[in-house]
Amino acid sequence: MQKAKQVRKLMTLSFSLHHPCTFASPPSSTIHLRFLSPCSRTARPPSSPLSSIRMSSSTVDGGKIGSSGDVAATELDPIFKQKRLIRSKVRKSLKEMDPSQRAIEDDAIQRLVLDATWFKSCRRLCAYISCRALREVDTTKVLAKILQTSDKDEQKLEGKTLYVPRVEDKNSYMRMLNISSMDDLIANSMDILEPAPVDGAGNQRENVMHANEGIDLLLLPGLAFDKSGRRLGRGGGYYDTFLRNYQQLANEKNWKQPLLVALSYSVQILDDGVIPITPNDVFVDALVSPAGIIPISSAAIQRIKNGI
């Protein structure tokens, strides 16, 4: 009985850390998902702070959360259980998507990104390489635009520097490495495209964590999202770990924090509050869905309002 009270207290604390002005009970163990229609007309979501609690080691579902004195993963098992249940339901919805509808949504989302002023104005960014097997929102057209050149001897038309993910191990370690062409990508053991660690000349590719400048934008994948900025990944903790580390680096370097924008199919956007959170989860600034761009954080609202 005492342990159950302790778990409930920890879950409430986790929620309130992300939403300090909200004193709500954590979600119950029974999950009721209602997928939002892409045609739903809702008021602009309130601004939410983009914050995360930095811990001394990474979080993966069912794994270690931090050093001694931090919350043990076993004490957050109810949250991890809810996450696994939601992942299962969303995966099923993605699998059931009609291929023609998926293609329509892929095109709509990428068109919104390419037309957005915050994309056009960014000069340095990280973006994911979409994987069809994982049913991620396609990024092919966006990447092609970034890497487009008018001549092999000229600079990129967009003047953008691009970093893409390379998974290094199973302990949530992922690097973002610079590429200048889709030919720089190779298939890993899971047949997912990622950058080779060295370029054609044998030089190590630049790691965004070792760059001399910060990035303006980060395009994120995910399995489920809500309009308050919650993001549910696939359970490996790779993006949350990278994002926490990069945000810490940006603070140390006095760089402006990048805009975190997630790309989402309509069936991936859930009711606010359905996705449970832990102190290590990082909120996104904005969502791009087939229905449009949804600004969430004050930074995103301001940039969209000012057209930057």
C-alpha positions as a Markdown table, in Angstrom:
| # | Residue | x | y | z |
|---|---|---|---|---|
| 1 | Met | 0.0 | 0.0 | 0.0 |
| 2 | Gln | 2.8 | 2.3 | 1.0 |
| 3 | Lys | 4.7 | 1.6 | -2.3 |
| 4 | Ala | 1.5 | 2.3 | -4.4 |
| 5 | Lys | 1.2 | 5.7 | -2.7 |
| 6 | Gln | 4.9 | 6.4 | -3.4 |
| 7 | Val | 4.5 | 5.5 | -7.1 |
| 8 | Arg | 1.4 | 7.7 | -7.4 |
| 9 | Lys | 3.3 | 10.5 | -5.8 |
| 10 | Leu | 6.3 | 10.1 | -8.2 |
| 11 | Met | 3.9 | 10.1 | -11.2 |
| 12 | Thr | 2.2 | 13.3 | -9.9 |
| 13 | Leu | 5.6 | 14.9 | -9.4 |
| 14 | Ser | 6.7 | 14.0 | -12.9 |
| 15 | Phe | 3.6 | 15.6 | -14.4 |
| 16 | Ser | 3.9 | 18.7 | -12.3 |
| 17 | Leu | 7.6 | 19.2 | -13.1 |
| 18 | His | 6.6 | 19.7 | -16.8 |
| 19 | His | 3.5 | 21.7 | -15.9 |
| 20 | Pro | 4.3 | 23.6 | -12.7 |
| 21 | Cys | 1.0 | 25.4 | -12.8 |
| 22 | Thr | -1.1 | 22.2 | -13.1 |
| 23 | Phe | -2.0 | 20.2 | -10.1 |
| 24 | Ala | -3.6 | 17.1 | -11.7 |
| 25 | Ser | -3.5 | 13.5 | -10.8 |
| 26 | Pro | -1.5 | 11.3 | -13.1 |
| 27 | Pro | -3.4 | 9.3 | -15.7 |
| 28 | Ser | -5.1 | 6.2 | -14.5 |
| 29 | Ser | -3.8 | 2.7 | -15.4 |
| 30 | Thr | -6.7 | 2.3 | -17.9 |
| 31 | Ile | -6.0 | 4.1 | -21.2 |
| 32 | His | -8.8 | 5.4 | -23.3 |
| 33 | Leu | -7.4 | 6.8 | -26.6 |
| 34 | Arg | -9.4 | 9.1 | -28.8 |
| 35 | Phe | -7.6 | 10.0 | -32.0 |
| 36 | Leu | -8.1 | 13.6 | -33.1 |
| 37 | Ser | -9.6 | 14.1 | -36.5 |
| 38 | Pro | -7.3 | 16.1 | -38.9 |
| 39 | Cys | -10.3 | 18.2 | -39.6 |
| 40 | Ser | -11.0 | 19.1 | -36.0 |
| 41 | Arg | -11.1 | 22.8 | -35.4 |
| 42 | Thr | -9.6 | 23.6 | -32.0 |
| 43 | Ala | -8.4 | 26.8 | -30.4 |
| 44 | Arg | -4.7 | 27.4 | -30.4 |
| 45 | Pro | -3.1 | 25.4 | -27.7 |
| 46 | Pro | -1.7 | 27.3 | -24.7 |
| 47 | Ser | 2.0 | 28.0 | -24.6 |
| 48 | Ser | 3.9 | 25.5 | -22.7 |
| 49 | Pro | 7.5 | 25.8 | -21.5 |
| 50 | Leu | 10.1 | 23.7 | -23.3 |
| 51 | Ser | 11.9 | 22.2 | -20.4 |
| 52 | Ser | 13.3 | 18.9 | -19.3 |
| 53 | Ile | 15.0 | 17.6 | -16.2 |
| 54 | Arg | 18.6 | 16.7 | -16.9 |
| 55 | Met | 19.8 | 13.6 | -15.2 |
| 56 | Ser | 23.1 | 11.9 | -15.0 |
| 57 | Ser | 22.2 | 9.0 | -17.2 |
| 58 | Ser | 19.7 | 8.2 | -19.9 |
| 59 | Thr | 16.2 | 6.8 | -19.7 |
| 60 | Val | 14.8 | 3.9 | -21.7 |
| 61 | Asp | 11.5 | 2.2 | -20.9 |
| 62 | Gly | 12.2 | -0.4 | -18.3 |
| 63 | Gly | 15.8 | 0.7 | -17.9 |
| 64 | Lys | 17.9 | 2.8 | -15.5 |
| 65 | Ile | 16.8 | 6.4 | -15.1 |
| 66 | Gly | 19.7 | 8.0 | -13.2 |
| 67 | Ser | 22.4 | 7.7 | -10.6 |
| 68 | Ser | 22.0 | 6.8 | -7.0 |
| 69 | Gly | 19.3 | 9.0 | -5.4 |
| 70 | Asp | 17.3 | 9.3 | -8.7 |
| 71 | Val | 14.1 | 7.5 | -9.2 |
| 72 | Ala | 14.5 | 3.8 | -9.9 |
| 73 | Ala | 12.9 | 2.6 | -13.1 |
| 74 | Thr | 10.9 | 0.0 | -11.2 |
| 75 | Glu | 9.1 | 2.8 | -9.3 |
| 76 | Leu | 7.9 | 4.2 | -12.7 |
| 77 | Asp | 6.7 | 0.9 | -14.1 |
| 78 | Pro | 3.1 | 2.1 | -14.2 |
| 79 | Ile | 4.1 | 4.9 | -16.5 |
| 80 | Phe | 6.2 | 2.6 | -18.7 |
| 81 | Lys | 3.3 | 0.2 | -18.9 |
| 82 | Gln | 1.0 | 2.9 | -20.1 |
| 83 | Lys | 3.5 | 4.0 | -22.7 |
| 84 | Arg | 3.8 | 0.5 | -24.0 |
| 85 | Leu | 0.0 | 0.2 | -24.3 |
| 86 | Ile | -0.2 | 3.5 | -26.2 |
| 87 | Arg | 2.6 | 2.4 | -28.5 |
| 88 | Ser | 0.8 | -0.8 | -29.3 |
| 89 | Lys | -2.5 | 1.1 | -30.2 |
| 90 | Val | -0.8 | 3.7 | -32.3 |
| 91 | Arg | 1.3 | 1.1 | -34.2 |
| 92 | Lys | -2.0 | -0.7 | -35.0 |
| 93 | Ser | -3.5 | 2.6 | -36.3 |
| 94 | Leu | -0.5 | 3.3 | -38.4 |
| 95 | Lys | -0.5 | -0.2 | -39.8 |
| 96 | Glu | -4.2 | 0.2 | -40.8 |
| 97 | Met | -3.7 | 3.5 | -42.6 |
| 98 | Asp | -4.6 | 3.3 | -46.3 |
| 99 | Pro | -1.5 | 3.6 | -48.4 |
| 100 | Ser | -3.1 | 6.3 | -50.5 |
| 101 | Gln | -4.1 | 8.3 | -47.4 |
| 102 | Arg | -0.5 | 7.9 | -46.1 |
| 103 | Ala | 0.8 | 9.3 | -49.4 |
| 104 | Ile | -1.6 | 12.3 | -49.2 |
| 105 | Glu | -0.6 | 13.1 | -45.7 |
| 106 | Asp | 3.2 | 12.7 | -46.4 |
| 107 | Asp | 2.8 | 15.2 | -49.3 |
| 108 | Ala | 0.8 | 17.6 | -47.2 |
| 109 | Ile | 3.2 | 17.6 | -44.2 |
| 110 | Gln | 6.3 | 18.0 | -46.3 |
| 111 | Arg | 4.7 | 20.9 | -48.3 |
| 112 | Leu | 3.8 | 22.6 | -45.0 |
| 113 | Val | 7.4 | 22.3 | -43.9 |
| 114 | Leu | 8.9 | 23.5 | -47.1 |
| 115 | Asp | 6.6 | 26.5 | -47.2 |
| 116 | Ala | 7.2 | 27.5 | -43.6 |
| 117 | Thr | 9.2 | 30.6 | -42.9 |
| 118 | Trp | 11.0 | 29.0 | -40.0 |
| 119 | Phe | 12.2 | 26.3 | -42.4 |
| 120 | Lys | 13.2 | 28.7 | -45.2 |
| 121 | Ser | 15.1 | 31.0 | -42.7 |
| 122 | Cys | 17.0 | 28.2 | -40.9 |
| 123 | Arg | 20.6 | 27.7 | -41.9 |
| 124 | Arg | 21.7 | 24.8 | -39.7 |
| 125 | Leu | 19.4 | 21.9 | -38.8 |
| 126 | Cys | 19.0 | 18.3 | -37.8 |
| 127 | Ala | 16.5 | 16.1 | -39.5 |
| 128 | Tyr | 15.6 | 12.4 | -39.5 |
| 129 | Ile | 15.9 | 10.0 | -42.4 |
| 130 | Ser | 12.4 | 8.6 | -42.7 |
| 131 | Cys | 12.0 | 4.8 | -42.6 |
| 132 | Arg | 9.0 | 3.2 | -44.4 |
| 133 | Ala | 9.2 | 0.1 | -42.3 |
| 134 | Leu | 8.7 | 2.2 | -39.1 |
| 135 | Arg | 5.9 | 4.0 | -40.8 |
| 136 | Glu | 7.4 | 7.4 | -40.1 |
| 137 | Val | 6.3 | 10.6 | -41.9 |
| 138 | Asp | 8.2 | 10.8 | -45.1 |
| 139 | Thr | 11.1 | 13.4 | -45.2 |
| 140 | Thr | 12.4 | 12.6 | -48.7 |
| 141 | Lys | 11.3 | 15.8 | -50.3 |
| 142 | Val | 12.4 | 17.9 | -47.4 |
| 143 | Leu | 15.9 | 16.4 | -47.4 |
| 144 | Ala | 16.1 | 16.7 | -51.2 |
| 145 | Lys | 15.4 | 20.4 | -51.0 |
| 146 | Ile | 18.0 | 20.9 | -48.3 |
| 147 | Leu | 20.6 | 19.0 | -50.3 |
| 148 | Gln | 19.6 | 20.4 | -53.6 |
| 149 | Thr | 22.5 | 22.0 | -55.6 |
| 150 | Ser | 22.5 | 23.8 | -59.0 |
| 151 | Asp | 26.0 | 22.6 | -59.8 |
| 152 | Lys | 28.3 | 20.2 | -58.1 |
| 153 | Asp | 30.9 | 23.0 | -57.7 |
| 154 | Glu | 28.4 | 25.5 | -56.2 |
| 155 | Gln | 27.2 | 25.9 | -52.6 |
| 156 | Lys | 23.8 | 24.5 | -51.6 |
| 157 | Leu | 21.0 | 26.6 | -53.0 |
| 158 | Glu | 19.3 | 26.7 | -49.6 |
| 159 | Gly | 22.6 | 27.5 | -47.8 |
| 160 | Lys | 21.7 | 25.0 | -45.2 |
| 161 | Thr | 24.0 | 22.7 | -43.2 |
| 162 | Leu | 22.3 | 19.3 | -42.4 |
| 163 | Tyr | 23.0 | 16.8 | -39.7 |
| 164 | Val | 21.2 | 13.4 | -39.6 |
| 165 | Pro | 21.1 | 10.6 | -37.0 |
| 166 | Arg | 23.5 | 7.7 | -36.6 |
| 167 | Val | 22.7 | 5.2 | -33.8 |
| 168 | Glu | 26.0 | 4.1 | -32.2 |
| 169 | Asp | 24.8 | 1.5 | -29.6 |
| 170 | Lys | 21.8 | 0.2 | -27.7 |
| 171 | Asn | 22.3 | 2.5 | -24.7 |
| 172 | Ser | 20.4 | 5.5 | -26.2 |
| 173 | Tyr | 23.6 | 6.9 | -27.8 |
| 174 | Met | 22.9 | 8.6 | -31.1 |
| 175 | Arg | 25.1 | 11.2 | -33.0 |
| 176 | Met | 23.9 | 13.7 | -35.5 |
| 177 | Leu | 26.5 | 13.8 | -38.4 |
| 178 | Asn | 26.8 | 16.2 | -41.2 |
| 179 | Ile | 26.0 | 15.1 | -44.8 |
| 180 | Ser | 26.0 | 16.9 | -48.1 |
| 181 | Ser | 24.3 | 14.2 | -50.3 |
| 182 | Met | 22.0 | 11.3 | -50.0 |
| 183 | Asp | 24.9 | 9.2 | -51.3 |
| 184 | Asp | 26.5 | 9.8 | -47.9 |
| 185 | Leu | 24.0 | 7.4 | -46.4 |
| 186 | Ile | 24.4 | 3.7 | -45.9 |
| 187 | Ala | 21.9 | 1.0 | -44.6 |
| 188 | Asn | 22.6 | -0.2 | -41.1 |
| 189 | Ser | 21.9 | -3.7 | -39.7 |
| 190 | Met | 18.1 | -2.9 | -39.5 |
| 191 | Asp | 18.2 | -1.6 | -43.1 |
| 192 | Ile | 17.7 | 2.0 | -41.9 |
| 193 | Leu | 19.7 | 4.6 | -43.7 |
| 194 | Glu | 22.2 | 6.6 | -41.7 |
| 195 | Pro | 25.4 | 8.5 | -42.4 |
| 196 | Ala | 28.7 | 6.6 | -42.7 |
| 197 | Pro | 31.1 | 7.8 | -40.0 |
| 198 | Val | 33.6 | 9.0 | -42.5 |
| 199 | Asp | 33.2 | 10.8 | -45.8 |
| 200 | Gly | 34.6 | 9.8 | -49.2 |
| 201 | Ala | 38.0 | 11.3 | -48.4 |
| 202 | Gly | 38.3 | 9.3 | -45.2 |
| 203 | Asn | 37.6 | 12.3 | -42.9 |
| 204 | Gln | 35.4 | 12.0 | -39.8 |
| 205 | Arg | 32.0 | 13.6 | -40.4 |
| 206 | Glu | 31.3 | 16.7 | -38.3 |
| 207 | Asn | 29.3 | 15.8 | -35.2 |
| 208 | Val | 26.7 | 18.5 | -34.3 |
| 209 | Met | 27.8 | 18.3 | -30.7 |
| 210 | His | 31.4 | 19.3 | -31.7 |
| 211 | Ala | 30.3 | 22.1 | -34.2 |
| 212 | Asn | 31.3 | 25.7 | -33.7 |
| 213 | Glu | 27.8 | 27.0 | -34.2 |
| 214 | Gly | 24.4 | 25.9 | -32.9 |
| 215 | Ile | 21.5 | 24.6 | -35.0 |
| 216 | Asp | 18.3 | 26.6 | -35.6 |
| 217 | Leu | 15.8 | 23.7 | -36.2 |
| 218 | Leu | 15.4 | 20.0 | -35.4 |
| 219 | Leu | 12.8 | 17.9 | -37.3 |
| 220 | Leu | 11.7 | 15.0 | -35.1 |
| 221 | Pro | 10.0 | 11.7 | -35.6 |
| 222 | Gly | 7.9 | 10.0 | -33.0 |
| 223 | Leu | 5.1 | 7.5 | -32.4 |
| 224 | Ala | 2.5 | 9.7 | -30.7 |
| 225 | Phe | 2.1 | 13.3 | -29.8 |
| 226 | Asp | -0.4 | 15.7 | -28.3 |
| 227 | Lys | -1.1 | 19.4 | -28.7 |
| 228 | Ser | 0.5 | 20.3 | -25.4 |
| 229 | Gly | 3.9 | 19.2 | -26.7 |
| 230 | Arg | 4.2 | 15.7 | -25.3 |
| 231 | Arg | 6.1 | 13.2 | -27.6 |
| 232 | Leu | 6.1 | 9.5 | -27.3 |
| 233 | Gly | 9.0 | 7.7 | -29.0 |
| 234 | Arg | 9.6 | 4.1 | -29.7 |
| 235 | Gly | 11.1 | 3.3 | -26.3 |
| 236 | Gly | 14.8 | 3.5 | -27.0 |
| 237 | Gly | 15.3 | 6.9 | -25.5 |
| 238 | Tyr | 17.7 | 8.0 | -28.3 |
| 239 | Tyr | 16.0 | 11.4 | -29.1 |
| 240 | Asp | 15.2 | 12.4 | -25.6 |
| 241 | Thr | 18.9 | 11.6 | -24.6 |
| 242 | Phe | 20.3 | 13.6 | -27.5 |
| 243 | Leu | 17.9 | 16.5 | -27.0 |
| 244 | Arg | 18.8 | 16.8 | -23.3 |
| 245 | Asn | 22.5 | 16.7 | -24.1 |
| 246 | Tyr | 22.2 | 19.3 | -26.9 |
| 247 | Gln | 20.0 | 21.6 | -24.9 |
| 248 | Gln | 22.6 | 21.5 | -22.1 |
| 249 | Leu | 25.4 | 22.2 | -24.7 |
| 250 | Ala | 23.5 | 25.1 | -26.1 |
| 251 | Asn | 23.1 | 26.6 | -22.6 |
| 252 | Glu | 26.8 | 26.3 | -21.9 |
| 253 | Lys | 27.7 | 27.9 | -25.3 |
| 254 | Asn | 25.0 | 30.6 | -24.9 |
| 255 | Trp | 23.4 | 29.4 | -28.2 |
| 256 | Lys | 19.8 | 29.9 | -29.0 |
| 257 | Gln | 17.8 | 26.8 | -28.4 |
| 258 | Pro | 16.7 | 25.1 | -31.7 |
| 259 | Leu | 13.0 | 24.9 | -32.6 |
| 260 | Leu | 11.9 | 21.3 | -32.0 |
| 261 | Val | 9.3 | 20.4 | -34.6 |
| 262 | Ala | 7.7 | 17.0 | -34.8 |
| 263 | Leu | 6.1 | 15.6 | -38.0 |
| 264 | Ser | 2.9 | 13.6 | -37.4 |
| 265 | Tyr | 0.2 | 11.7 | -39.2 |
| 266 | Ser | -3.3 | 12.6 | -38.1 |
| 267 | Val | -3.7 | 9.3 | -36.3 |
| 268 | Gln | -0.7 | 10.0 | -34.2 |
| 269 | Ile | -2.1 | 13.0 | -32.5 |
| 270 | Leu | -3.8 | 12.1 | -29.2 |
| 271 | Asp | -5.9 | 13.9 | -26.7 |
| 272 | Asp | -3.9 | 16.2 | -24.4 |
| 273 | Gly | -2.8 | 14.4 | -21.2 |
| 274 | Val | -3.2 | 10.8 | -22.6 |
| 275 | Ile | 0.6 | 10.4 | -23.1 |
| 276 | Pro | 2.2 | 9.8 | -19.7 |
| 277 | Ile | 5.6 | 11.5 | -19.0 |
| 278 | Thr | 8.7 | 11.0 | -17.0 |
| 279 | Pro | 11.2 | 13.7 | -15.9 |
| 280 | Asn | 13.5 | 12.8 | -18.8 |
| 281 | Asp | 10.9 | 13.4 | -21.5 |
| 282 | Val | 11.5 | 16.4 | -23.7 |
| 283 | Phe | 8.5 | 18.4 | -25.0 |
| 284 | Val | 8.3 | 19.6 | -28.7 |
| 285 | Asp | 7.8 | 23.3 | -29.7 |
| 286 | Ala | 5.4 | 22.6 | -32.6 |
| 287 | Leu | 3.7 | 19.8 | -34.6 |
| 288 | Val | 3.2 | 19.6 | -38.3 |
| 289 | Ser | 0.2 | 17.5 | -39.3 |
| 290 | Pro | -1.8 | 17.2 | -42.5 |
| 291 | Ala | -4.2 | 19.7 | -41.0 |
| 292 | Gly | -1.6 | 22.4 | -40.5 |
| 293 | Ile | 1.2 | 23.6 | -38.2 |
| 294 | Ile | 0.4 | 23.6 | -34.5 |
| 295 | Pro | 2.6 | 26.0 | -32.5 |
| 296 | Ile | 2.9 | 24.9 | -28.9 |
| 297 | Ser | 5.7 | 26.7 | -27.0 |
| 298 | Ser | 5.9 | 30.4 | -26.7 |
| 299 | Ala | 9.1 | 30.3 | -28.9 |
| 300 | Ala | 7.1 | 28.6 | -31.7 |
| 301 | Ile | 4.1 | 30.9 | -31.4 |
| 302 | Gln | 6.4 | 33.9 | -31.5 |
| 303 | Arg | 8.4 | 32.7 | -34.5 |
| 304 | Ile | 5.3 | 31.8 | -36.5 |
| 305 | Lys | 3.6 | 35.1 | -35.5 |
| 306 | Asn | 6.7 | 37.1 | -36.7 |
| 307 | Gly | 7.2 | 35.0 | -39.8 |
| 308 | Ile | 10.7 | 33.8 | -38.8 |
